[in-house]
Amino acid sequence: MGHADIVTTLNVYTHLKLEDAKDELEQMKVREQLKKEMALVDMENAKRELKRVSAV
């Protein structure tokens, strides 16, 4: 992991379990999906605003 001492690496990272890693991956998937959904909402809002401004 790049730590100067292997003890640091072992103390920091070895307490994680497979279940912890699975949970983190699931959370990452959820966050990524939310980002995509937010981007779509932002795009739709931008389109509406463009139409509104163009109609003026």
N, C-alpha and C positions, 0 to 999 in steps of 0.2 A: 504494500500500500504506500510505500515511500517514506515510512517513518524511520527515524534514525536508529531506533531500537526495536527489535522484533517483539519485545515484551509489550510495548505500546500497542502494536498492531493486534496482538493476541488479546490484550485487555479490552480494547475498544470493539473489536469485530467478532470475537468468538462467542459472545453471549447471544448472538442472533440464532434463531432456530429456523428451520425450513418454513414453518408456518408464518413466522415474521416476514420472511422474504416473499411468500405468496401474498400475504396481506398488503405489503407495500406495492407489489406489482398490480394488484387489483385496484388499489387507490390511484396508481399512476394511470391505469386505463380509464378510470372514472374521470380523473382530472382532464385527460386528453379529450374525452368525449365532450365534457363540459366546454372546453375551449372551442371545439368545433361548433357546438350548438350556439355558443355566444357569438362566434364569428358570423354564423348565418343570420342571427338576429340583427347584428350590427349591419350586415349587408342589406337586409330588408329595410331597416330604418334609414339607411343611406339612400336607397332607391326611393322610398317615400318622400324623403326630404328633397331629393332631386326633382321629383315630379312636382312637389309643392312649389319649389323655387322657380321651376320652368313655367308653371302656370301663371306666375305673376307678371 
